[in-house]
Amino acid sequence: MGFLAPWFLAGIAAVGLPVWLHLLRRHRTTPLPFSSLMFFEKRTQSSVRQRKLRYLLLFSLRVALLALLALAFANPFFSTSVPVENSRKLVVVAVDRSFSMRTTGALSGTRLDEAKAKARDFVSGLPGGSQLQVLALDSQVEYLTRATHDKSQAIEAVNSITPGDGRSSFGELARAARVLQQNAKAQLEVHFFSDLQQSSAPPSFADLDPGPHASVRLHPIQSASTANWALEAANAPALVWDSKAVLVTATIAGWHSSDAVQRTASLLMDGKPLGSKQVTVPANGQAQVQFQFTPGHGHHRGEIRLDEHDRLPQDDHFLFAVERAEPERILFLDSKRNGRGSLYYRAAIDSVHASPFTVDTATMGDSDRLQFSKYALVVLSDPGKLAGDIEKALHSYVQNGGGLLLLAGSQSAMSGRLPVTQTSVAELSVRSRDQAVTAADTQHPALQNTNQFSGVTFSPVVRLQPPNARVLLRTGDGAPVLVEQSVGGGRVLTMAATLDGATTNLPLQAAFVPFVQESALYLAGEEAAQSNMAVGSLLELRRSPQQTGSVSVTGPDGKADIPLNEATSAQNFQLDHEGFYDVRRADGRRRLVAANADRRESDLAPMPSDVVTLWQKSGSATNAPVQTTGATTDRPYSLWRYVLLFALLAAIVESVVASRYLSAKEVA
């Protein structure tokens, strides 16, 4: 028993009205003329008699009427177990269209062709009047029809299924079954036509549960493992900045092969063959082959191919993208002319072979003549208080996606705050002793490839007090010495020291050069550059929703994949097909991204037979067939109509009783 709207029970307080009418109402008397009261003794008149309830039946009816009205609005109910209607059965036809379904089948055509043929035959054999719905599955479920009784519509939907490049997810199918069961309020009979790849099963078997009122019937396309060879990966740099040869390492893998095989791998750049090599792939093993090429300026489309094909020829190639670009520029603004901090920073950047950056140095006094938009990132060394127009221009630069490294020193301490981030800094009256770094966030992209900070000490003259910042480095006394903040679409790293060696020994430690390089790549937005990605991955188009600028993505078919009305708001883009994507991000950078099918799809081993049997027995707790009516569900049964009927009867009886009392009073 319960109430759907329990707050309406507060209306029971209205029963105080009949109590006031019958008990607390003021006693009224009719004044009578009298000669004199001087001989009467004064005494207090008792009101006990007036406080007695009168007309008890009428009072009870009025209280009951108000209580029943409040109860009716509160909507009382009790739960009851009702059987799921046997007539409400939904037959779900799901067809796997993942990358592995492109494999040549045992009969004519591909595995997808066989699955579609079986699905058509199954739909045609259903009894008339059956309610069915057609789904297509890869990494996501696509609903091709609504629940329908039209078998011709279902067959047409099956025929429209085309092979995809995504990876199948059986857990996603089970989740969709649970959602359908809840929305349709019916028993489900799920028929799944697939090659039942073992790699597509979720880690936990519980994720395959289709729900309490659903059953699964599997229609496998294959029953044994199939040997397959594929180009599993191709490692190449996404960005290069010099004219030297680029090394590409390709990995060739074989699954379920009984013998070693010879394969010929070829390198193509922008569609032109550059060389071929033979390699021996061991049974159930891997082999690597390397190529070298010298890219020209601009973006290049690379491909490694296997000349010999097997039953899944679509994974016998691998795509990658390479860009040769001019080194990007870093602006180092120092409060001192010819400071050691800029010297150390430039040396760290130039120490790396084929560095992606060049460093320009200037003083704060020259900043009014600089265009920040020309630089990949800006380094402010102990800026102090900047002029209003310069700080505004710098803030706009970061807001629109620029990177900023803030180094706080004595000038910043006197200013009391840092520009752009408005971070408060407190000047330390007594300079602290050297404190070693005891906590480093090595998961951060600016630090994950950096050597351990053992031996690095700080003795800052300021203490950072950043609101809503991620602390990356902390000293033994708990003080944050390196923090990250976001300003619009840009990134800001703030260090409580300068790089001249006065307040930290970091420039003299082994961690300095890796830190400068990795932090520069991170602030410039280059740390995520990849030569290839897997189909189904999300490609970042803007760092944050606040970053201005429009984006565009041109897919492998040469068509724009992002509508114009989403160009200024799209945050990410999902790579749905194999091929090259020409991407222009919100920060204005153009990237060429290669997408390849997930190579887990190349392992054509089916699920073990015992797992298949167990999956078909999942769903209903009793493992009963779908046609039974033993399944029950809890359903609320509302009582407000009956309560309202009693309230109406109480109102009628109250009217009759009140009329009788009033008539009797008038006669008296």
C-alpha positions in Angstrom: 0.0 0.0 0.0 1.3 3.5 -0.8 0.4 6.9 -2.2 1.4 8.2 -5.6 1.0 11.9 -4.4 1.6 11.7 -0.6 1.9 15.5 -0.2 -1.9 15.8 -0.8 -2.4 14.1 2.6 -1.7 17.5 4.1 -5.2 18.4 3.1 -6.5 16.3 6.0 -5.7 19.4 8.2 -9.0 20.8 6.8 -10.9 18.6 9.2 -10.3 21.5 11.7 -13.1 23.4 10.0 -15.9 21.1 11.2 -14.3 20.9 14.6 -14.4 24.7 14.8 -18.0 24.7 13.6 -19.2 22.1 16.1 -16.9 22.7 19.1 -15.1 26.0 19.2 -17.7 28.3 17.6 -18.7 31.4 19.7 -21.7 31.0 22.0 -24.4 33.5 21.0 -27.5 34.6 23.2 -30.5 36.7 22.5 -30.5 39.9 24.8 -33.7 40.4 26.8 -34.8 43.6 28.4 -34.6 43.6 32.3 -35.2 46.4 34.9 -32.0 46.2 37.0 -29.1 43.8 37.8 -28.0 45.5 41.0 -29.3 42.7 43.3 -27.6 39.9 41.2 -24.3 38.4 42.4 -21.5 38.6 39.9 -20.0 35.2 38.8 -18.2 33.7 35.8 -20.5 31.9 33.4 -19.3 28.3 32.6 -18.7 27.5 28.9 -18.3 23.8 29.3 -21.7 23.2 27.9 -21.0 25.3 24.8 -17.7 23.3 24.2 -19.5 20.0 23.9 -19.8 18.6 20.4 -23.3 19.0 18.9 -24.8 17.1 16.0 -22.3 14.2 16.3 -23.5 12.5 13.1 -23.3 15.6 11.0 -19.8 16.3 12.5 -18.6 12.8 11.6 -19.9 13.1 8.0 -18.2 16.4 7.5 -14.8 15.1 8.9 -15.1 12.0 6.7 -15.9 14.0 3.6 -12.8 16.2 4.0 -10.5 13.2 4.9 -11.7 11.2 1.9 -11.1 14.2 -0.5 -7.5 14.5 0.7 -7.1 10.8 0.4 -8.4 10.7 -3.1 -6.0 13.5 -4.3 -3.1 11.5 -2.6 -3.9 8.7 -5.0 -3.6 5.5 -2.8 -2.5 2.3 -4.6 -1.3 -1.2 -3.9 1.0 -3.3 -6.0 -0.2 -6.5 -7.6 1.6 -9.2 -9.6 0.1 -9.6 -13.0 1.1 -12.0 -15.8 2.8 -10.6 -18.9 0.3 -11.0 -21.7 1.2 -13.8 -23.9 -0.2 -12.0 -27.0 2.3 -9.2 -26.4 5.3 -10.9 -27.9 7.9 -9.1 -29.9 10.3 -11.0 -32.2 13.6 -9.1 -32.7 15.7 -9.9 -35.7 19.2 -8.7 -35.2 21.9 -9.0 -37.9 25.6 -8.5 -37.3 27.2 -6.1 -39.8 30.6 -5.7 -38.2 33.9 -5.8 -40.1 34.4 -9.5 -39.7 31.2 -10.2 -41.5 33.0 -9.2 -44.7 34.8 -12.5 -44.6 34.1 -14.8 -47.5 31.5 -17.4 -46.4 31.5 -21.1 -46.8 28.8 -20.6 -49.5 28.7 -17.9 -52.1 29.1 -14.3 -50.9 30.3 -13.1 -47.6 29.2 -14.0 -44.1 26.9 -11.0 -44.1 25.2 -12.3 -47.2 24.6 -15.6 -45.5 23.3 -13.9 -42.4 20.9 -11.8 -44.4 19.6 -14.9 -46.3 19.0 -16.8 -43.0 17.2 -13.7 -41.6 15.0 -13.4 -44.6 14.1 -17.1 -44.5 13.3 -16.8 -40.8 11.0 -13.8 -41.2 9.2 -15.5 -44.1 8.6 -18.5 -41.9 7.0 -16.6 -39.0 3.2 -17.1 -38.5 1.0 -14.4 -39.8 0.3 -11.5 -37.3 3.6 -11.8 -35.6 5.0 -8.6 -34.3 8.7 -8.1 -35.2 11.5 -5.5 -35.3 14.7 -5.5 -37.3 18.1 -4.3 -35.9 21.6 -4.0 -37.2 24.6 -4.4 -34.9 28.2 -3.3 -34.9 29.6 -1.2 -32.0 26.1 0.3 -31.7 22.6 -0.9 -32.4 20.7 0.7 -35.3 16.9 0.3 -35.3 15.9 -0.3 -38.9 12.2 -0.7 -38.3 9.7 -0.1 -35.5 7.6 -2.9 -34.2 5.5 -4.1 -37.2 3.3 -6.9 -38.4 4.4 -6.3 -42.0 6.8 -9.1 -42.9 7.6 -7.5 -46.3 8.8 -4.3 -44.5 11.0 -6.4 -42.3 12.5 -8.3 -45.2 13.2 -5.0 -47.0 15.0 -3.7 -43.9 17.2 -6.9 -43.8 18.1 -6.4 -47.5 19.2 -2.8 -46.8 21.9 -3.8 -44.3 25.4 -3.0 -45.6 28.7 -4.2 -44.2 30.4 -1.8 -41.8 33.9 -1.2 -40.6 33.1 -1.2 -36.9 33.7 -3.7 -34.2 30.7 -5.7 -32.9 29.6 -5.6 -29.3 27.3 -8.4 -28.0 26.9 -6.5 -24.7 25.4 -3.6 -26.6 22.8 -6.0 -28.2 21.8 -7.3 -24.7 21.5 -3.7 -23.4 19.2 -2.9 -26.4 17.1 -5.9 -25.6 16.6 -4.8 -22.0 15.5 -1.3 -23.2 13.1 -2.8 -25.8 11.6 -5.1 -23.2 11.0 -2.1 -20.9 9.5 0.1 -23.6 7.4 -2.5 -25.4 5.9 -4.1 -22.1 6.1 -7.4 -23.9 8.1 -10.6 -23.9 11.0 -10.6 -26.3 12.3 -13.3 -28.6 15.7 -12.2 -29.9 17.1 -13.9 -33.0 20.7 -13.0 -33.7 22.4 -13.8 -37.0 26.2 -13.5 -36.6 29.6 -15.1 -36.9 29.6 -14.9 -33.0 33.2 -13.7 -32.7 34.8 -14.5 -29.4 36.5 -11.1 -29.4 33.1 -9.4 -29.5 31.9 -10.9 -26.2 32.0 -8.6 -23.1 34.4 -9.3 -20.3 31.6 -10.2 -17.9 29.0 -12.8 -18.9 26.4 -10.9 -16.9 26.5 -8.2 -19.6 24.9 -10.7 -22.0 21.8 -10.9 -20.0 18.9 -9.8 -22.2 16.4 -9.2 -19.3 14.0 -11.2 -17.3 11.3 -11.6 -20.0 13.5 -12.2 -23.0 15.0 -15.2 -24.7 17.9 -15.4 -27.1 18.1 -17.7 -30.2 21.5 -17.6 -31.9 21.9 -18.4 -35.6 25.7 -18.8 -36.1 27.3 -18.3 -39.6 30.5 -20.2 -38.7 31.3 -23.0 -36.3 35.1 -23.3 -36.5 38.1 -20.9 -36.3 39.2 -19.6 -39.7 42.9 -18.8 -40.5 43.5 -15.2 -41.3 46.5 -12.9 -41.8 46.3 -9.1 -41.5 48.3 -6.0 -41.3 47.8 -5.3 -37.6 49.6 -2.0 -37.2 51.8 0.6 -38.9 53.8 2.9 -36.7 54.9 6.1 -38.3 55.3 9.7 -37.0 52.3 11.8 -37.5 54.4 15.0 -37.8 57.9 15.5 -39.0 59.9 18.8 -39.3 63.0 18.0 -41.3 63.9 16.5 -44.7 65.3 13.3 -43.4 63.9 9.8 -44.1 61.0 8.6 -42.1 60.9 5.1 -40.7 57.6 3.1 -40.9 57.3 -0.2 -39.0 54.5 -2.5 -40.1 53.3 -5.5 -38.0 51.8 -8.5 -39.8 49.9 -11.0 -37.7 48.4 -14.4 -38.3 45.5 -16.1 -36.4 44.8 -19.8 -36.2 47.4 -20.7 -38.8 49.1 -24.1 -38.6 52.2 -23.2 -40.6 54.5 -20.3 -41.3 53.7 -18.4 -44.5 55.5 -16.0 -46.8 53.9 -12.6 -47.3 54.9 -9.6 -49.5 54.3 -6.2 -48.0 54.4 -3.0 -50.1 54.6 0.6 -49.2 52.5 3.2 -51.0 52.6 7.0 -50.5 49.8 9.1 -52.0 48.9 6.1 -54.2 52.4 5.5 -55.6 54.4 2.3 -54.7 57.7 3.0 -53.1 59.0 -0.5 -52.3 58.1 -4.1 -51.4 59.6 -6.6 -48.9 59.0 -10.3 -48.2 58.5 -11.4 -44.6 57.9 -14.8 -43.0 54.9 -14.9 -40.6 55.2 -17.7 -38.0 52.2 -19.9 -37.2 49.9 -17.9 -34.9 52.5 -15.2 -34.6 53.7 -11.8 -35.8 56.4 -10.4 -38.0 57.6 -6.9 -38.6 58.8 -5.2 -41.8 60.3 -1.7 -42.1 60.2 0.9 -44.8 61.9 4.3 -45.2 60.7 7.3 -47.3 61.3 11.0 -47.4 58.1 13.1 -47.4 57.7 16.4 -49.0 56.0 19.4 -47.4 52.3 19.0 -46.6 50.0 16.0 -45.8 50.7 12.5 -47.2 48.5 9.4 -47.3 50.4 6.3 -46.6 49.4 2.6 -47.0 51.0 -0.8 -46.3 49.5 -3.6 -48.4 49.8 -7.4 -48.4 50.0 -8.7 -52.0 48.5 -12.0 -51.1 44.9 -12.1 -50.0 42.9 -14.5 -47.8 39.2 -14.8 -46.9 39.1 -11.4 -45.3 41.0 -9.2 -47.8 39.8 -5.9 -46.2 42.4 -6.2 -43.4 45.3 -6.9 -45.8 46.1 -3.2 -45.8 46.8 -0.5 -43.2 46.5 3.3 -43.6 48.5 6.0 -41.9 49.0 9.8 -42.4 52.2 11.8 -42.2 52.6 15.6 -42.3 55.8 17.4 -42.9 55.6 20.9 -41.5 57.7 23.8 -40.6 58.7 24.0 -36.9 56.2 26.0 -34.9 57.3 29.1 -33.0 57.4 29.7 -29.3 57.5 33.2 -27.8 59.5 33.5 -24.6 58.7 36.8 -22.8 61.1 37.6 -20.0 60.9 40.4 -17.5 64.7 40.7 -17.8 66.8 41.3 -20.9 69.1 38.4 -21.8 67.9 36.4 -18.8 69.2 32.9 -18.1 65.7 31.5 -18.1 65.2 32.0 -21.8 68.7 30.7 -22.5 67.9 27.4 -20.6 64.5 27.1 -22.3 65.9 27.6 -25.8 68.7 25.1 -25.2 66.2 22.4 -24.0 64.1 23.0 -27.2 67.0 22.9 -29.5 68.7 19.8 -27.9 66.1 17.5 -29.4 66.9 16.3 -32.9 64.4 17.6 -35.5 62.6 19.7 -32.8 59.1 20.8 -33.8 59.7 24.2 -32.2 61.8 27.3 -32.6 62.1 29.9 -29.8 61.7 33.7 -30.2 62.7 35.7 -27.1 61.5 39.2 -26.2 61.1 41.4 -23.1 57.8 42.5 -21.6 58.5 46.0 -23.0 58.4 44.6 -26.5 55.1 42.8 -26.1 53.0 45.6 -27.4 54.5 45.1 -30.9 54.0 41.3 -30.9 51.2 39.3 -32.5 50.5 36.3 -30.2 48.4 34.5 -32.8 51.6 33.7 -34.8 52.9 31.5 -31.9 52.0 27.9 -30.9 52.5 28.9 -27.3 53.7 31.8 -25.1 56.0 31.6 -22.1 55.7 34.4 -19.5 58.6 34.5 -17.1 57.8 36.5 -14.0 55.5 39.0 -15.8 54.5 41.2 -12.9 51.7 43.6 -13.9 51.0 43.8 -17.6 49.5 46.7 -19.4 45.8 46.4 -19.9 45.7 46.1 -23.7 48.6 43.5 -23.6 46.9 41.4 -21.0 43.6 41.6 -23.0 45.3 40.5 -26.2 47.0 37.6 -24.3 43.8 36.6 -22.7 42.0 36.5 -26.1 44.9 34.4 -27.5 44.5 31.8 -24.8 40.7 32.0 -24.9 40.8 31.0 -28.6 43.0 27.9 -28.0 46.5 29.2 -27.4 48.9 27.7 -24.8 50.6 29.6 -22.0 53.4 28.7 -19.6 53.4 31.1 -16.6 56.5 31.3 -14.4 55.9 33.2 -11.1 58.8 35.0 -9.4 59.5 38.1 -7.4 57.7 40.5 -9.8 54.6 38.3 -9.7 54.8 38.4 -5.9 54.7 42.2 -5.8 51.8 42.2 -8.3 49.7 39.9 -6.1 48.2 38.0 -9.1 49.1 36.4 -12.4 47.7 37.7 -15.7 45.2 35.7 -17.8 44.3 33.2 -15.0 43.9 35.8 -12.3 45.5 33.4 -9.9 46.4 34.9 -6.6 50.0 34.6 -5.4 51.1 35.3 -1.9 54.6 36.6 -1.3 56.6 34.6 1.2 58.2 37.0 3.7 60.9 34.4 4.5 62.2 32.3 1.6 61.7 28.7 2.4 64.4 26.2 2.3 64.8 23.9 -0.6 61.9 21.5 -0.8 62.1 18.3 -2.9 59.2 17.3 -5.2 57.3 14.5 -3.5 54.2 14.2 -5.6 54.0 14.3 -9.4 51.0 13.6 -11.6 52.7 11.3 -14.1 49.4 10.6 -15.8 49.3 14.1 -17.2 50.4 14.4 -20.8 53.0 17.1 -19.9 54.6 14.7 -17.4 53.9 11.1 -18.4 57.0 10.9 -20.7 59.2 12.8 -18.3 61.8 11.2 -16.1 61.2 11.0 -12.4 61.6 14.3 -10.5 64.0 12.8 -8.0 66.5 15.5 -7.1 64.4 18.4 -8.2 63.9 21.0 -5.5 62.0 24.3 -5.2 62.5 27.3 -2.9 59.8 29.6 -4.3 59.4 33.2 -3.3 55.6 33.0 -3.9 52.9 30.5 -3.0 50.3 29.7 -5.6 46.6 30.0 -4.6 44.9 28.8 -7.7 41.1 28.1 -7.6 39.8 25.0 -9.5 43.3 24.0 -10.7 44.8 20.6 -11.2 48.0 20.2 -9.2 50.8 18.5 -11.2 53.8 18.9 -8.9 53.8 19.3 -5.1 56.7 19.7 -2.7 57.3 18.1 0.6 55.6 20.9 2.6 52.4 20.4 0.5 52.9 23.5 -1.6 51.7 23.3 -5.2 54.6 24.3 -7.6 53.0 23.3 -10.9 49.3 23.6 -11.7 47.1 23.5 -14.8 44.1 25.7 -15.5 41.8 26.1 -18.5 40.9 29.4 -19.9 38.3 29.1 -22.7 39.7 26.8 -25.3 43.3 27.3 -24.1 45.6 25.6 -21.7 47.7 27.3 -19.0 50.5 25.7 -16.9 51.7 27.8 -13.9 55.0 27.1 -12.1 55.9 28.7 -8.8 59.5 29.4 -10.0 61.4 30.9 -12.9 63.9 28.9 -15.0 67.0 30.9 -14.3 68.0 28.6 -11.4 67.3 31.1 -8.7 64.3 29.3 -7.2 64.5 25.8 -8.5 67.3 23.5 -9.7 65.0 22.0 -12.4 67.2 23.4 -15.3 70.1 21.4 -13.9 68.3 18.1 -13.6 67.7 15.3 -16.1 63.9 15.9 -16.0 64.3 19.4 -17.4 64.6 18.7 -21.2 61.8 16.1 -21.3 59.6 18.4 -19.3 60.2 21.4 -21.6 59.5 19.2 -24.7 56.4 17.5 -23.4 54.9 20.6 -21.9 55.5 22.5 -25.1 53.8 19.7 -27.2 50.9 19.7 -24.7 50.3 23.5 -24.6 50.6 23.7 -28.4 48.0 20.9 -28.8 50.3 18.5 -30.6 50.5 15.8 -27.9 47.5 13.9 -29.4 48.7 13.9 -33.0 48.4 10.3 -34.3 49.2 8.8 -37.7 46.2 6.5 -37.5 43.1 5.7 -35.3 40.7 2.8 -35.0 37.2 3.0 -36.5 34.8 4.0 -33.7 37.2 6.3 -32.0 36.3 9.9 -31.1 38.3 12.6 -32.7 38.7 15.8 -30.7 37.7 18.9 -32.7 37.9 21.6 -29.9 39.4 21.5 -26.5 36.4 22.9 -24.7 32.9 24.2 -25.6 34.1 27.7 -24.9 36.6 27.6 -27.7 35.5 29.7 -30.7 35.9 28.9 -34.3 34.2 26.5 -36.7 35.3 23.0 -37.5 35.0 20.8 -40.6 35.5 17.1 -41.4 35.6 15.7 -45.0 35.2 12.0 -45.0 36.7 9.2 -47.2 33.9 9.8 -49.7 34.8 13.4 -50.1 31.6 14.7 -48.5 31.3 17.0 -45.5 30.5 14.9 -42.4 29.5 17.8 -40.1 26.5 20.0 -41.0 26.9 23.7 -41.2 24.6 24.3 -38.2 26.9 22.2 -36.0 30.3 23.6 -37.2 30.5 26.1 -34.4 29.4 23.7 -31.6 30.7 20.2 -32.5 33.0 18.9 -29.8 34.0 15.5 -31.1 33.6 13.4 -34.2 33.3 9.6 -34.5 35.2 7.9 -37.2 32.7 5.5 -38.7 34.5 4.1 -41.7 37.9 3.2 -43.0 39.7 5.8 -44.9 41.3 9.3 -44.7 39.5 12.2 -42.9 40.5 15.8 -43.7 39.9 17.7 -40.4 40.1 21.3 -39.6 39.9 21.9 -35.8 38.6 24.9 -34.0 42.1 26.3 -33.4 42.6 26.5 -37.2 45.0 23.5 -37.5 44.4 21.1 -40.3 45.0 17.4 -39.8 44.8 14.4 -42.0 43.6 11.4 -40.0 43.7 7.7 -41.2 41.0 5.4 -39.8 41.4 1.6 -39.8 39.1 -1.2 -38.7 39.8 -2.5 -35.2 42.1 -5.4 -35.7 40.4 -7.4 -33.0 37.9 -8.1 -35.7 40.6 -10.0 -37.7 40.6 -12.8 -35.1 37.8 -15.0 -36.6 37.6 -17.5 -33.7 33.9 -18.1 -32.7 32.6 -18.2 -29.1 33.0 -21.5 -27.4 30.0 -23.8 -27.7 29.3 -23.9 -24.0 29.2 -20.1 -23.8 26.8 -20.0 -26.8 24.5 -22.6 -25.0 24.7 -20.6 -21.7 23.8 -17.4 -23.5 20.7 -19.0 -25.1 19.6 -20.1 -21.6 20.0 -16.6 -20.1 17.1 -14.1 -19.8 14.1 -15.6 -18.0 15.0 -16.9 -14.5 13.0 -20.1 -15.2 14.5 -20.5 -18.7 10.9 -21.0 -19.9 10.0 -20.6 -23.6 8.7 -17.2 -24.6 5.2 -18.7 -25.3 4.5 -19.4 -21.6 2.5 -17.1 -19.4 4.3 -17.8 -16.2 6.2 -14.5 -16.2 4.8 -11.8 -13.9 5.4 -8.2 -13.3 4.5 -5.7 -10.5 1.9 -3.1 -11.5 0.4 -0.4 -9.3 -3.4 -0.6 -8.8 -4.9 2.8 -8.0 -7.8 3.3 -5.5 -8.6 7.0 -6.0 -11.9 6.3 -7.9 -13.3 4.2 -5.1 -12.2 6.8 -2.5 -13.8 9.6 -4.5 -17.0 7.5 -4.7 -17.1 7.2 -0.9 -16.5 10.9 -0.6 -19.5 11.6 -2.9 -21.7 9.3 -0.8 -20.5 11.1 2.4 -21.4 14.5 0.7 -24.9 13.3 -0.1 -25.6 11.9 3.4 -24.2 15.1 4.9 -26.6 17.2 2.9 -29.5 15.1 4.0 -28.5 15.1 7.7 -27.7 18.9 7.7 -31.2 19.6 6.1 -32.9 17.6 8.8 -31.0 19.4 11.6 -31.7 22.8 10.2 -35.4 22.0 9.7 -35.7 20.8 13.3 -34.0 24.1 14.5 -36.4 26.2 12.5 -39.4 24.4 13.9 -38.1 24.8 17.5 
